[in-house]
Amino acid sequence: MGCWNKTCGLTGLPIFCGDKVYTFLLEQNGYRSRCYPSAFWKPLLLPFVCEYNDYGGGENSEEPIGIILEHLKKVVVDVPQGKSEYHDIAVKADLLNEDLLFNAVTEGRLFIRSPYPKSISPLGDVVWDPRKVPVDLTMIRKDVVDEILETWAQEEYVGKNNGTTGWNNSYKQYKFSDVESSIPELLELMKTARANFVCFPDNAYWRLIREESDSHQCSIVFPYYLAFDMVKAGDTETAASVLRGLLIGIFVNRFMNATRKVWMPGSHEGSQNGVNDAYLILSDLLRDATRDYVNQYGEEE
């Protein structure tokens, strides 16, 4: 198939060989509500940074790639080698590493078991649904994510005249840097929680984490519960890293929701097209339409 430019899963811009990207694993969604960015694919909100390798995959992956592989091995469906040793590659839990992860996705041979049990015995023995669920991925340019984290502000409803913006000053704004600086406080709250489903309603950043419904996330591993278990085990350093990764994933997911995007695997595989005038026309159209909307209604919604 040769080499090709990847497509950014958020902007549609090309990704060139050596570009740094955030990689999100995706689990095919069996229930399509069409209401959320996860309408077709559910993201693992624990992305990892890597460099695009020009052949559909990545290299020089950074943590939490190791954590993701560790949990993927627990649920991956073993696939035997087929007729072609180059394309019908074998996928087995004990073989999973960075290379096999990307190759299995490229060849359409990465599956996990269904996250739903078929039956549970009175003794608690689980029989899993035998259906296998496809896993894919999307890459988003790191410069795009970095810009979102630096400039985009979330809004939190705090009540009439209790905020600094919005209708009746009912909202306050915060950026990623504000949430990131609160991670030590979040870890302390997790230490005091008696169970991983406990919520601290007075903490806006805690609500930010817990409002992300598990049903809209990839089931390979749920980062919040993982961080909670790490805190309880005394590994606050790794837990802090997982929380930071989760918050990055949440910000990207919310940005996709705000811009009416959906999670999808990369498209235009095989194309080496770069940036052209069509992108400039599209960006002008988006800017003009947005300004027209704001001028007509007086505020952005």
C-alpha positions in Angstrom: 0.0 0.0 0.0 3.0 2.3 0.4 3.1 5.3 2.6 0.5 8.0 3.1 -0.4 11.1 5.1 -2.7 10.5 8.0 -5.8 12.7 8.6 -6.3 14.6 11.8 -9.4 13.3 13.5 -10.5 16.8 14.6 -9.5 19.3 11.9 -9.2 17.1 8.8 -5.7 18.5 8.3 -3.0 16.2 7.0 -0.5 14.5 9.3 3.0 14.1 7.9 5.7 11.6 8.7 7.4 12.5 12.0 4.5 14.8 13.1 3.7 14.4 16.8 0.1 13.4 17.4 -2.2 12.5 20.2 -3.5 9.0 19.6 -7.0 7.9 20.9 -8.0 4.3 20.7 -11.7 3.8 19.6 -14.2 1.0 20.4 -17.0 0.6 17.9 -20.2 1.7 19.4 -23.0 -0.9 19.1 -25.7 1.7 20.1 -25.8 4.8 17.9 -27.7 7.5 19.7 -26.5 10.2 17.3 -26.5 12.7 20.3 -22.9 12.6 21.3 -19.4 12.5 19.7 -19.4 8.8 20.6 -22.3 8.1 18.2 -20.3 5.6 16.2 -17.0 5.0 18.1 -16.3 5.4 21.8 -13.0 7.0 22.7 -10.5 5.9 25.3 -10.1 9.2 27.0 -6.5 8.5 27.9 -4.5 9.5 24.8 -0.8 9.0 24.2 1.6 11.1 22.2 3.6 9.4 19.4 5.2 10.3 16.0 3.4 9.4 12.8 5.4 6.8 11.0 4.2 7.4 7.4 2.5 3.9 7.3 -0.7 4.5 9.3 0.8 3.9 12.7 3.1 5.6 15.2 6.5 5.2 16.8 8.3 6.6 19.8 5.1 6.4 21.8 5.0 8.0 25.2 3.2 7.0 28.4 0.5 6.0 29.0 1.1 3.6 26.1 2.4 1.0 28.6 -0.7 1.3 30.8 -3.0 1.0 27.8 -1.2 -2.1 26.5 -1.4 -3.7 29.9 -5.1 -3.4 30.1 -5.7 -4.1 26.4 -4.0 -7.5 26.9 -6.8 -8.4 29.4 -9.6 -8.0 26.9 -8.1 -8.5 23.5 -9.4 -11.3 21.3 -6.7 -13.6 20.0 -6.7 -13.7 16.2 -4.7 -16.5 14.4 -2.5 -15.7 11.4 -4.3 -16.0 8.1 -3.2 -16.8 4.6 -1.1 -13.6 4.2 1.7 -13.3 6.8 1.9 -9.6 5.9 -1.8 -8.6 6.2 -3.5 -11.4 8.0 -1.3 -11.0 11.0 -1.7 -12.9 14.3 -2.9 -10.9 17.3 -2.3 -12.4 20.7 -2.3 -10.9 24.2 1.3 -12.0 24.9 2.5 -10.5 21.7 1.0 -7.0 22.1 3.4 -4.2 21.9 3.5 -0.8 20.2 4.2 -2.2 16.7 1.5 -4.9 16.9 -1.0 -2.4 18.2 -0.7 -0.1 15.2 -0.3 -2.9 12.7 -3.3 -4.8 14.0 -5.4 -1.6 13.6 -4.1 -0.9 10.1 -5.0 -4.4 9.0 -8.4 -4.4 10.7 -7.5 -7.3 13.1 -7.8 -5.7 16.5 -10.8 -6.8 18.6 -11.8 -6.9 22.2 -14.3 -9.0 23.9 -17.7 -7.5 24.5 -17.8 -5.5 27.8 -21.2 -7.0 28.6 -21.6 -10.3 30.4 -23.9 -12.9 28.8 -24.6 -14.4 32.2 -23.4 -14.4 35.8 -23.7 -17.5 38.0 -24.9 -17.3 41.7 -21.3 -17.8 42.6 -20.2 -14.8 40.6 -18.7 -16.6 37.6 -19.0 -14.5 34.5 -19.7 -15.8 31.0 -18.9 -13.0 28.6 -20.9 -12.2 25.5 -19.0 -14.0 22.7 -19.3 -11.1 20.2 -16.0 -9.4 19.5 -15.9 -5.6 19.2 -13.6 -3.9 16.6 -11.0 -1.5 18.0 -9.5 1.3 15.8 -7.8 4.6 16.5 -7.7 8.2 15.4 -4.8 10.6 15.5 -5.1 14.3 16.3 -2.3 16.7 15.6 -0.4 17.6 18.8 -0.2 21.3 17.9 -4.0 21.3 17.6 -4.5 19.7 21.0 -1.9 22.0 22.6 -3.7 25.1 21.2 -7.1 23.8 22.6 -5.6 23.2 26.0 -3.9 26.6 26.1 -6.8 28.8 24.8 -10.2 27.1 25.1 -12.2 27.9 28.2 -14.8 25.6 29.7 -17.9 27.2 31.4 -19.3 26.1 34.7 -22.7 27.1 35.9 -22.4 28.6 39.4 -25.7 30.4 39.9 -27.1 33.9 39.2 -24.6 36.6 39.9 -22.1 34.1 41.3 -19.9 34.0 38.2 -18.1 36.3 35.9 -19.6 35.6 32.5 -22.8 34.5 30.7 -26.4 35.3 31.3 -26.8 37.1 34.7 -23.1 36.3 35.4 -24.2 32.8 36.1 -21.0 31.1 34.8 -17.3 31.1 35.5 -14.7 30.0 33.0 -11.6 27.8 33.4 -8.9 26.6 31.1 -6.9 23.4 31.1 -4.1 25.0 33.2 -6.6 25.7 36.0 -7.8 22.1 36.0 -4.2 20.8 35.8 -3.1 22.8 38.8 -6.0 21.2 40.8 -4.8 17.7 40.3 -3.1 17.5 43.8 -6.4 18.6 45.4 -8.3 16.0 43.3 -5.9 13.3 44.5 -6.4 14.3 48.1 -10.2 14.1 47.6 -9.7 10.6 46.1 -7.8 9.5 49.2 -10.8 10.4 51.4 -13.4 8.8 49.2 -14.7 5.5 50.5 -15.7 4.2 47.0 -14.7 5.1 43.4 -18.2 6.3 42.6 -18.2 9.0 45.3 -18.7 12.6 44.0 -17.7 15.9 45.5 -20.4 18.3 44.2 -18.7 21.4 45.5 -15.6 20.8 43.4 -16.1 21.9 39.8 -13.2 20.0 38.4 -14.3 16.8 40.1 -17.7 17.2 38.4 -15.8 17.7 35.1 -14.3 14.3 35.5 -17.4 12.4 36.7 -19.8 13.9 34.2 -18.1 12.0 31.5 -20.4 9.0 31.3 -18.8 5.6 31.3 -21.3 4.4 28.6 -19.7 6.9 26.1 -16.1 5.7 26.8 -14.0 2.9 25.4 -14.2 -0.1 27.8 -10.5 -1.2 27.6 -9.9 0.8 30.7 -11.7 3.6 32.5 -9.0 6.2 33.5 -10.9 7.6 36.5 -11.3 4.2 38.2 -7.7 3.3 37.3 -6.5 6.5 39.0 -8.7 5.8 42.0 -7.2 2.3 42.4 -3.7 3.8 42.1 -4.4 6.3 44.8 -5.7 3.7 47.1 -2.5 1.6 46.4 -0.3 4.6 47.3 0.9 5.3 43.7 -0.1 8.9 43.6 2.6 9.9 41.0 1.2 7.6 38.3 -2.4 8.4 39.4 -1.6 12.1 38.8 -0.3 11.3 35.3 -3.4 9.3 34.5 -5.6 12.1 35.7 -3.8 14.6 33.6 -4.2 12.3 30.6 -7.9 11.9 31.3 -8.4 15.6 31.6 -6.7 16.1 28.2 -9.1 13.5 26.8 -12.1 15.2 28.4 -11.1 18.6 27.0 -10.7 17.2 23.5 -14.0 15.3 23.8 -15.8 18.4 24.9 -14.3 20.4 22.2 -15.5 17.9 19.6 -18.9 18.1 21.2 -18.9 21.9 21.0 -17.9 21.8 17.3 -20.4 19.0 16.4 -17.7 16.5 15.6 -17.8 12.7 16.1 -15.1 10.2 16.9 -14.1 8.3 13.8 -11.0 6.3 12.6 -8.8 8.2 10.2 -9.9 8.4 6.6 -8.3 9.1 3.2 -5.7 6.4 3.9 -3.4 6.1 0.9 -3.5 9.8 0.1 -0.4 11.9 0.1 -2.2 15.2 -0.4 -1.1 18.1 1.7 -2.6 21.4 2.6 -4.3 23.3 -0.2 -6.6 26.3 -0.9 -9.7 24.3 0.0 -8.7 24.5 3.6 -8.4 28.3 3.4 -11.9 28.5 1.8 -13.3 26.2 4.5 -11.8 28.2 7.3 -13.1 31.4 5.9 -16.6 29.9 5.6 -16.5 28.7 9.2 -15.3 32.1 10.5 -17.9 34.1 8.4 -20.8 31.8 9.4 -19.8 32.0 13.1 -19.6 35.8 13.0 -22.9 36.0 11.3 -24.5 33.8 13.9 -23.0 35.9 16.8 -24.1 39.2 15.2 -27.6 37.9 14.7 -28.1 36.4 18.2 -25.8 38.6 20.2 -23.9 35.7 21.9 -22.4 32.3 21.2 -24.3 29.2 22.3 
